[in-house]
């Protein structure tokens, strides 16, 4: 949903995880461009680490279910 995407982008901007700037698209139309910030990269690294730990835990639990 378009409204969901823009709401998520606004939250990321408010947290300073992304920045936004206006530019011109390939078809010569005004467009907003988003870029991850240094703070965003650090947060992304933390999220990836958390996800990897969770995925490893789930894999171990699934392995324990095997006969």
Order of alpha helices (4+ residues) and beta strands (2+ residues): alpha-beta-beta-alpha
